[in-house]
Amino acid sequence: MSNTDDQGPIWEVFLQSKPGLAHKHVGNLHASDKEMALQNARDLYTRRKEGTCIWVVPFDAIVSSTPEDDEAFFEPSNDKAYRTPTHYVLPEGAKHI
Amino acid sequence: MTTNEALIKYCLRLGDTSLILGQRMAEWCSKGPVLEEDIALSNIGLDLFGQSRTMLTYAGEIEGKGRTENDLAFKRLEREFFNNLMSERPNGHFGETVVRNLFLSAFTYNLYKKLSLSKDDTIAAFAAKSLKEVTYHLRHSGEWMIRLGDGTEDSHNKIQQSVNDLWEYTGDLFAMNEVDELLIAENIAIDLNEIKPLWNNTINEILERATLTRPLDGFMQKGSLNGIHSEDLGHLLTEMQFLPRAYPNSKW
């Protein structure tokens, strides 16, 4: 996939919805440089009070695993249910464990 | 002229400038150079419409003849509009829009800062709220100005030409009359002579970073204080007012 065209490079946008929470990927955009990327992100993704902080990251800077990596990366954990706490009963009232 | 009469005029100036520039921004909708800018320009337009609603509603209330924000926006003729001449300048190419918006947002940014201390509560609240929006509008146009000015030879020449062409409309931004005199005495309005040096600082700094030349002050257009406008405002109103005039009092 080409990461540039005549509209400038692609930037991935991450938004933090509340202080303390992790930044979450929300989409991407075109921009010529980082200041413009930040402004465009503000215009495209935060008009309805979605966030408290924006990160923009050049698409180039992101290293992604590929579908070919799936077997080696993820399948070994499929039969290791003991790594997830699914056998525990959640205490009453606890929503996030 | 009574204080109320002056206040109505003053509110119309503020409200009309936002309304007319907002309509110019709306003209960019679906015609932006890239999707991101299309949305940015439309967003700025929506901010401006919001600002104008506050001021037109307030003007109608002070007038006390039952005219609503919609009556004032859609049922007045060119000569009854008091927006400054800069706001009605046509969009031209993207760079031209950037220059016009920079000249205007540098003005409203510095004006609203002071106006947020106005003795009139509604105007002070309007200015404080609008300042947050205009701060972004200034940043948007300023950053583009720097990139286009300090960009390619072609973009530099084009935007310098726009600066030169629009310069003669900058004088009208600072024009004052008896409305200002009366309201400055009441601590409601701001003396625009105080805003001029602030505007100069903002503009000079951005022009320098954009490697652009500030034109010398020459002939300056004027007239907005008396509702005298360029032909362009008529065309803008024709489009903006078409629906309510063709179908009066229709509802959604």
Interface residues (C-beta under 8 A of the other chain):
Chain A: Q7 G8 L29 H30 A31 S32 D33 E35 M36 Q39 N40 R42 D43 L44 R47
Chain B: V34 L35 E36 I39 A40 N43 Y136 R139 H140 E143 R147
